[in-house]
Amino acid sequence: MTREQDSAVEFPKYSDEWYVDLYFRHGSVEEVLKAHDFSLPISVAQYHRKVKQFGVIKSAGRHSSLTEALYFFAQKALEPNIPLEKLYYSRMPLSFRTSIQSLHRVYRNTEQRIIQRQATALVLSPEGDNEQILVGDEKTENIKFGKKKGDTSVLMSFSGKNESNYQSVLRVLQQEFSTDLVRSGELKVNGSLASEIIPEDAQPFMYLDIMDVRVSVYHLELPHILCSLGECSSYKLGNHRFLHISDFEDRVIQFRQGMKEIAAGYANYLQRDPNFVPDIQLSFLNQQILAYQEV
């Protein structure tokens, strides 16, 4: 059983833990302050320092919604001949916030195979069993953006362009595996578990292009102490569990875009030869977009 992060978890108001919890709940200092009408008794600079003191790797790439864009272009792939404007104005929910200009830019970048953003995905396996992969179910704002709540995904988030592999991987663990372990200090920067889970020479085993985002995919092993998943707590993913690599071919499970490609790439990685070199793969979504480019 996992102790998932939810509204029942409370911390003393205005305590350091309370501020850090709000940060993970909303995704950035600015969003926290906006949600509280800028009335919190803390300045922006103080808030950023507090988050840094907890060893949190700050969010990256929040200038547009990956969830919305993925949903939009998944619909475009289903109806390749429909113009972007018609799809946008007639099919998107009223709560859809990404502008048509931004979607045109993403579409153009995808056609030209231009990468604008970076992301990191983790294939996490229990120690000693590399055929099991940790997944969770999406639980934030999916219904609002037309994406079914409960879509299954490996752990994944945006990354900064000039950060280290360690920082990129740790951000994903902090946001999508366990915020509790961040507050306890074990998953903070240079924390004990962070050092145990993330190898000093961590390198991606594949790269996957989804729209104009290049996802670096890493394989890590979870130590036995975490394999019960009792420490899992995230505002982004719930129902953490392990799936066998073969389960990613299950047509009943609703996987997030790119997950089946990641599982297939990981299966190839497990069969690697001594001269294995990570390659760059196009997601099925990108392949469909490129196959039906607009004139």
Contacts in CASP RR format, 6 or more apart in sequence:
PFRMAT RR
TARGET T0000
AUTHOR 0000-0000-0000
METHOD contacts of the structure
MODEL  1
MTREQDSAVEFPKYSDEWYVDLYFRHGSVEEVLKAHDFSLPISVAQYHRK
VKQFGVIKSAGRHSSLTEALYFFAQKALEPNIPLEKLYYSRMPLSFRTSI
QSLHRVYRNTEQRIIQRQATALVLSPEGDNEQILVGDEKTENIKFGKKKG
DTSVLMSFSGKNESNYQSVLRVLQQEFSTDLVRSGELKVNGSLASEIIPE
DAQPFMYLDIMDVRVSVYHLELPHILCSLGECSSYKLGNHRFLHISDFED
RVIQFRQGMKEIAAGYANYLQRDPNFVPDIQLSFLNQQILAYQEV
1 229 0 8 1.000
1 230 0 8 1.000
2 229 0 8 1.000
2 230 0 8 1.000
2 231 0 8 1.000
2 232 0 8 1.000
2 233 0 8 1.000
2 238 0 8 1.000
2 239 0 8 1.000
2 240 0 8 1.000
2 241 0 8 1.000
3 180 0 8 1.000
3 230 0 8 1.000
3 231 0 8 1.000
3 232 0 8 1.000
3 233 0 8 1.000
4 232 0 8 1.000
4 233 0 8 1.000
4 234 0 8 1.000
4 238 0 8 1.000
4 239 0 8 1.000
4 240 0 8 1.000
5 24 0 8 1.000
5 179 0 8 1.000
5 180 0 8 1.000
5 233 0 8 1.000
5 234 0 8 1.000
5 235 0 8 1.000
9 21 0 8 1.000
9 233 0 8 1.000
11 17 0 8 1.000
11 18 0 8 1.000
11 21 0 8 1.000
12 18 0 8 1.000
14 41 0 8 1.000
16 50 0 8 1.000
16 53 0 8 1.000
16 54 0 8 1.000
17 183 0 8 1.000
19 32 0 8 1.000
19 42 0 8 1.000
19 47 0 8 1.000
19 50 0 8 1.000
19 51 0 8 1.000
20 50 0 8 1.000
20 51 0 8 1.000
20 54 0 8 1.000
20 56 0 8 1.000
20 179 0 8 1.000
20 182 0 8 1.000
20 183 0 8 1.000
21 179 0 8 1.000
21 183 0 8 1.000
22 32 0 8 1.000
22 35 0 8 1.000
23 29 0 8 1.000
23 32 0 8 1.000
23 47 0 8 1.000
23 51 0 8 1.000
23 56 0 8 1.000
24 174 0 8 1.000
24 175 0 8 1.000
24 179 0 8 1.000
24 182 0 8 1.000
24 234 0 8 1.000
24 235 0 8 1.000
25 32 0 8 1.000
25 235 0 8 1.000
26 32 0 8 1.000
26 35 0 8 1.000
27 59 0 8 1.000
27 62 0 8 1.000
28 58 0 8 1.000
28 59 0 8 1.000
28 62 0 8 1.000
29 44 0 8 1.000
29 47 0 8 1.000
29 48 0 8 1.000
29 51 0 8 1.000
30 44 0 8 1.000
32 40 0 8 1.000
32 47 0 8 1.000
33 40 0 8 1.000
33 44 0 8 1.000
33 47 0 8 1.000
40 47 0 8 1.000
42 50 0 8 1.000
48 58 0 8 1.000
51 58 0 8 1.000
52 58 0 8 1.000
54 182 0 8 1.000
54 183 0 8 1.000
54 185 0 8 1.000
54 188 0 8 1.000
55 182 0 8 1.000
55 185 0 8 1.000
55 188 0 8 1.000
55 189 0 8 1.000
56 174 0 8 1.000
56 182 0 8 1.000
56 188 0 8 1.000
56 189 0 8 1.000
57 163 0 8 1.000
57 167 0 8 1.000
57 170 0 8 1.000
57 171 0 8 1.000
57 174 0 8 1.000
57 189 0 8 1.000
58 171 0 8 1.000
59 157 0 8 1.000
59 158 0 8 1.000
59 171 0 8 1.000
59 175 0 8 1.000
60 118 0 8 1.000
60 157 0 8 1.000
60 158 0 8 1.000
60 159 0 8 1.000
60 160 0 8 1.000
60 163 0 8 1.000
60 171 0 8 1.000
61 117 0 8 1.000
61 158 0 8 1.000
61 160 0 8 1.000
62 158 0 8 1.000
64 98 0 8 1.000
64 102 0 8 1.000
65 97 0 8 1.000
65 98 0 8 1.000
65 145 0 8 1.000
66 119 0 8 1.000
66 158 0 8 1.000
66 213 0 8 1.000
67 141 0 8 1.000
67 142 0 8 1.000
67 145 0 8 1.000
67 147 0 8 1.000
68 96 0 8 1.000
68 97 0 8 1.000
68 98 0 8 1.000
68 145 0 8 1.000
69 98 0 8 1.000
69 102 0 8 1.000
69 103 0 8 1.000
69 106 0 8 1.000
69 211 0 8 1.000
70 147 0 8 1.000
70 210 0 8 1.000
70 211 0 8 1.000
70 256 0 8 1.000
70 257 0 8 1.000
70 285 0 8 1.000
71 145 0 8 1.000
71 146 0 8 1.000
71 147 0 8 1.000
72 87 0 8 1.000
72 88 0 8 1.000
72 92 0 8 1.000
72 96 0 8 1.000
72 98 0 8 1.000
72 103 0 8 1.000
73 103 0 8 1.000
73 106 0 8 1.000
73 107 0 8 1.000
73 110 0 8 1.000
73 211 0 8 1.000
73 285 0 8 1.000
73 289 0 8 1.000
74 257 0 8 1.000
74 285 0 8 1.000
75 87 0 8 1.000
75 91 0 8 1.000
76 82 0 8 1.000
76 84 0 8 1.000
76 87 0 8 1.000
76 107 0 8 1.000
76 289 0 8 1.000
77 285 0 8 1.000
77 288 0 8 1.000
77 289 0 8 1.000
77 292 0 8 1.000
79 87 0 8 1.000
80 288 0 8 1.000
80 291 0 8 1.000
80 292 0 8 1.000
81 292 0 8 1.000
83 294 0 8 1.000
84 100 0 8 1.000
84 103 0 8 1.000
84 104 0 8 1.000
84 107 0 8 1.000
84 294 0 8 1.000
85 100 0 8 1.000
88 96 0 8 1.000
88 100 0 8 1.000
88 103 0 8 1.000
89 100 0 8 1.000
93 144 0 8 1.000
93 145 0 8 1.000
93 146 0 8 1.000
95 144 0 8 1.000
95 145 0 8 1.000
96 145 0 8 1.000
106 116 0 8 1.000
106 211 0 8 1.000
106 212 0 8 1.000
107 289 0 8 1.000
107 294 0 8 1.000
108 114 0 8 1.000
109 115 0 8 1.000
109 116 0 8 1.000
109 211 0 8 1.000
109 212 0 8 1.000
110 211 0 8 1.000
110 212 0 8 1.000
110 286 0 8 1.000
110 289 0 8 1.000
110 290 0 8 1.000
111 289 0 8 1.000
111 290 0 8 1.000
111 293 0 8 1.000
113 209 0 8 1.000
114 212 0 8 1.000
115 209 0 8 1.000
115 212 0 8 1.000
115 213 0 8 1.000
115 214 0 8 1.000
116 212 0 8 1.000
116 213 0 8 1.000
117 158 0 8 1.000
117 212 0 8 1.000
117 213 0 8 1.000
117 214 0 8 1.000
118 158 0 8 1.000
118 159 0 8 1.000
118 160 0 8 1.000
118 161 0 8 1.000
118 168 0 8 1.000
118 213 0 8 1.000
118 214 0 8 1.000
118 215 0 8 1.000
118 216 0 8 1.000
119 156 0 8 1.000
119 157 0 8 1.000
119 158 0 8 1.000
119 159 0 8 1.000
119 210 0 8 1.000
119 213 0 8 1.000
119 214 0 8 1.000
119 215 0 8 1.000
119 216 0 8 1.000
120 156 0 8 1.000
120 157 0 8 1.000
120 158 0 8 1.000
120 159 0 8 1.000
120 168 0 8 1.000
120 169 0 8 1.000
120 171 0 8 1.000
120 172 0 8 1.000
120 215 0 8 1.000
120 216 0 8 1.000
120 217 0 8 1.000
120 218 0 8 1.000
121 154 0 8 1.000
121 155 0 8 1.000
121 156 0 8 1.000
121 172 0 8 1.000
121 208 0 8 1.000
121 215 0 8 1.000
121 216 0 8 1.000
121 217 0 8 1.000
121 218 0 8 1.000
121 262 0 8 1.000
122 134 0 8 1.000
122 154 0 8 1.000
122 155 0 8 1.000
122 156 0 8 1.000
122 169 0 8 1.000
122 172 0 8 1.000
122 173 0 8 1.000
122 217 0 8 1.000
122 218 0 8 1.000
122 219 0 8 1.000
122 220 0 8 1.000
123 133 0 8 1.000
123 134 0 8 1.000
123 154 0 8 1.000
123 205 0 8 1.000
123 217 0 8 1.000
123 218 0 8 1.000
123 219 0 8 1.000
123 220 0 8 1.000
123 262 0 8 1.000
123 266 0 8 1.000
124 133 0 8 1.000
124 134 0 8 1.000
124 154 0 8 1.000
124 155 0 8 1.000
124 177 0 8 1.000
124 219 0 8 1.000
124 220 0 8 1.000
124 221 0 8 1.000
124 222 0 8 1.000
125 131 0 8 1.000
125 132 0 8 1.000
125 133 0 8 1.000
125 134 0 8 1.000
125 219 0 8 1.000
125 220 0 8 1.000
125 221 0 8 1.000
125 222 0 8 1.000
125 242 0 8 1.000
126 132 0 8 1.000
126 221 0 8 1.000
126 222 0 8 1.000
126 224 0 8 1.000
126 227 0 8 1.000
126 242 0 8 1.000
127 221 0 8 1.000
127 222 0 8 1.000
127 223 0 8 1.000
127 224 0 8 1.000
127 227 0 8 1.000
128 221 0 8 1.000
130 219 0 8 1.000
130 221 0 8 1.000
130 270 0 8 1.000
131 244 0 8 1.000
131 245 0 8 1.000
131 270 0 8 1.000
132 242 0 8 1.000
132 243 0 8 1.000
132 244 0 8 1.000
132 245 0 8 1.000
133 154 0 8 1.000
133 242 0 8 1.000
133 243 0 8 1.000
133 244 0 8 1.000
133 245 0 8 1.000
133 248 0 8 1.000
133 263 0 8 1.000
133 266 0 8 1.000
134 154 0 8 1.000
134 155 0 8 1.000
134 177 0 8 1.000
134 222 0 8 1.000
134 229 0 8 1.000
134 240 0 8 1.000
134 241 0 8 1.000
134 242 0 8 1.000
135 152 0 8 1.000
135 153 0 8 1.000
135 154 0 8 1.000
135 240 0 8 1.000
135 241 0 8 1.000
135 242 0 8 1.000
135 243 0 8 1.000
135 259 0 8 1.000
136 152 0 8 1.000
136 153 0 8 1.000
136 154 0 8 1.000
136 155 0 8 1.000
136 237 0 8 1.000
136 238 0 8 1.000
136 239 0 8 1.000
136 240 0 8 1.000
136 241 0 8 1.000
137 149 0 8 1.000
137 150 0 8 1.000
137 151 0 8 1.000
137 152 0 8 1.000
137 153 0 8 1.000
137 237 0 8 1.000
137 238 0 8 1.000
137 239 0 8 1.000
138 147 0 8 1.000
138 149 0 8 1.000
138 150 0 8 1.000
138 151 0 8 1.000
138 152 0 8 1.000
138 153 0 8 1.000
138 236 0 8 1.000
138 237 0 8 1.000
138 256 0 8 1.000
139 149 0 8 1.000
139 150 0 8 1.000
139 235 0 8 1.000
139 236 0 8 1.000
139 237 0 8 1.000
139 238 0 8 1.000
140 235 0 8 1.000
140 236 0 8 1.000
142 148 0 8 1.000
142 149 0 8 1.000
142 150 0 8 1.000
142 151 0 8 1.000
143 149 0 8 1.000
148 254 0 8 1.000
150 239 0 8 1.000
150 254 0 8 1.000
151 254 0 8 1.000
151 255 0 8 1.000
151 256 0 8 1.000
152 243 0 8 1.000
152 253 0 8 1.000
152 254 0 8 1.000
152 255 0 8 1.000
152 256 0 8 1.000
152 259 0 8 1.000
153 237 0 8 1.000
153 255 0 8 1.000
153 256 0 8 1.000
153 259 0 8 1.000
154 259 0 8 1.000
154 262 0 8 1.000
155 172 0 8 1.000
155 173 0 8 1.000
155 176 0 8 1.000
155 177 0 8 1.000
155 237 0 8 1.000
156 172 0 8 1.000
156 176 0 8 1.000
156 215 0 8 1.000
157 171 0 8 1.000
157 172 0 8 1.000
157 175 0 8 1.000
157 176 0 8 1.000
157 236 0 8 1.000
158 213 0 8 1.000
159 167 0 8 1.000
159 168 0 8 1.000
159 171 0 8 1.000
159 216 0 8 1.000
160 167 0 8 1.000
160 168 0 8 1.000
165 202 0 8 1.000
165 203 0 8 1.000
165 204 0 8 1.000
165 216 0 8 1.000
165 218 0 8 1.000
166 198 0 8 1.000
166 200 0 8 1.000
166 202 0 8 1.000
168 216 0 8 1.000
169 198 0 8 1.000
169 202 0 8 1.000
169 218 0 8 1.000
169 220 0 8 1.000
170 187 0 8 1.000
170 189 0 8 1.000
170 194 0 8 1.000
170 198 0 8 1.000
173 187 0 8 1.000
173 194 0 8 1.000
173 197 0 8 1.000
173 198 0 8 1.000
174 182 0 8 1.000
174 187 0 8 1.000
175 234 0 8 1.000
175 235 0 8 1.000
175 236 0 8 1.000
176 234 0 8 1.000
176 236 0 8 1.000
176 237 0 8 1.000
177 187 0 8 1.000
177 232 0 8 1.000
177 234 0 8 1.000
177 240 0 8 1.000
178 187 0 8 1.000
178 231 0 8 1.000
178 232 0 8 1.000
178 233 0 8 1.000
178 234 0 8 1.000
179 233 0 8 1.000
179 234 0 8 1.000
179 235 0 8 1.000
180 231 0 8 1.000
180 233 0 8 1.000
181 187 0 8 1.000
181 193 0 8 1.000
181 231 0 8 1.000
181 233 0 8 1.000
182 188 0 8 1.000
185 191 0 8 1.000
185 192 0 8 1.000
186 192 0 8 1.000
186 193 0 8 1.000
186 194 0 8 1.000
187 193 0 8 1.000
187 194 0 8 1.000
188 194 0 8 1.000
193 223 0 8 1.000
193 226 0 8 1.000
196 223 0 8 1.000
197 220 0 8 1.000
197 221 0 8 1.000
197 222 0 8 1.000
197 223 0 8 1.000
198 220 0 8 1.000
199 220 0 8 1.000
202 218 0 8 1.000
202 220 0 8 1.000
203 218 0 8 1.000
203 278 0 8 1.000
204 216 0 8 1.000
204 217 0 8 1.000
204 218 0 8 1.000
204 278 0 8 1.000
205 217 0 8 1.000
205 218 0 8 1.000
205 219 0 8 1.000
205 265 0 8 1.000
205 266 0 8 1.000
205 269 0 8 1.000
205 272 0 8 1.000
205 276 0 8 1.000
205 278 0 8 1.000
206 217 0 8 1.000
206 262 0 8 1.000
206 265 0 8 1.000
206 266 0 8 1.000
206 269 0 8 1.000
206 278 0 8 1.000
206 279 0 8 1.000
206 280 0 8 1.000
206 281 0 8 1.000
207 214 0 8 1.000
207 215 0 8 1.000
207 216 0 8 1.000
207 217 0 8 1.000
207 278 0 8 1.000
207 279 0 8 1.000
207 280 0 8 1.000
207 281 0 8 1.000
208 214 0 8 1.000
208 215 0 8 1.000
208 217 0 8 1.000
208 258 0 8 1.000
208 261 0 8 1.000
208 262 0 8 1.000
208 280 0 8 1.000
208 281 0 8 1.000
208 282 0 8 1.000
208 283 0 8 1.000
209 215 0 8 1.000
209 280 0 8 1.000
209 281 0 8 1.000
209 282 0 8 1.000
209 283 0 8 1.000
209 286 0 8 1.000
210 257 0 8 1.000
210 258 0 8 1.000
210 283 0 8 1.000
210 285 0 8 1.000
210 286 0 8 1.000
211 285 0 8 1.000
211 286 0 8 1.000
211 289 0 8 1.000
214 280 0 8 1.000
215 262 0 8 1.000
217 262 0 8 1.000
217 265 0 8 1.000
217 266 0 8 1.000
219 266 0 8 1.000
219 269 0 8 1.000
229 240 0 8 1.000
229 241 0 8 1.000
232 238 0 8 1.000
232 240 0 8 1.000
234 240 0 8 1.000
243 253 0 8 1.000
245 263 0 8 1.000
245 266 0 8 1.000
245 267 0 8 1.000
245 270 0 8 1.000
247 253 0 8 1.000
248 255 0 8 1.000
248 259 0 8 1.000
248 260 0 8 1.000
248 263 0 8 1.000
248 264 0 8 1.000
249 260 0 8 1.000
257 283 0 8 1.000
257 284 0 8 1.000
257 285 0 8 1.000
258 283 0 8 1.000
258 284 0 8 1.000
258 285 0 8 1.000
260 284 0 8 1.000
261 281 0 8 1.000
261 283 0 8 1.000
261 284 0 8 1.000
265 281 0 8 1.000
269 276 0 8 1.000
282 290 0 8 1.000
END
